[in-house]
Amino acid sequence: MLMNALTNNLLIWSIALIVGFPLLVILLGEIIHSLQAKQQPLATTLQAVRNLILPVFAFLIFTQKFSNCPTPMNG
């Protein structure tokens, strides 16, 4: 029973990463394109989020959920 729950949890996180990450990248790309057409300065910030923060966040979720790495503790 515990293995089944663990497998279901990993399956949910797998689907979330496989589907969610590319969708977020595409969505941010469209928003960035729209803001660049309007020459809005927020486009630069969103580019940094799309290119730097989002991949690191996806990797962090991957390592925590799939390799059973412990979460870092503060202090």
N, C-alpha and C positions, 0 to 999 in steps of 0.2 A: 504494500500500500504506500509506503514512504517513497519507494523508487518511482512509482507511478506519479505521485505528486511532484517529485523532483523533475521527472521527465516532462511533465506538463508545464511546469514553471520555466524550464529551459526552452521548451518549444515556444512559449509565449514571448520570451525575451528574444529568441531567434527571429521570429516573425516580425517583432517590433523593430529590430535592428535592420533586417533585410528589406523591409518595406518602408519603415519610417525614415531612415537615414537618406536614401535617395530622394524620397518625396520632399524632405526638408531642404535638401540641396537644390532641387528643381524650383521649389517655391521661393527660396531666397534668391535664386538666380533671376527669376521673373520679377521679383520686387526690386532687385538691384538694377535690372535693365530699365524698368519703368522710372526709377528715381534718377538714373543717369540721363535719361531722355529729358527729364525736367530739370536737370543740373542741380539736384538736391545734395547737400553735403552728407546726408545720412547714408548714401550709397557706399561711401568709403568704409564706414563703420560696419555695415552689413557684409561687405566683402571680407573684412577681417573675421567676422563671425563665421561666415560660410567656409572660408579657406583655412582658418586656424583653430577656432574654438570648437566648431561642430565635429570635425574629425577627432580631435583629442577627447571630446566628450563621448563619442561613439566608442573609441578605443578603451576608455575608462570603464564604460558599461560592459564592454566585451570581456575585459580582463577580470572584472569583479564577478560577473555572473557565470562565466564559462570556465575560468581557471581556478575558481574558489579562492582568489586572493582576498585577504582580509581588508576591510575598509580602514584607511588611515585614521588614527585617533588624534584628536587635538589635545595638546598639553599633557 
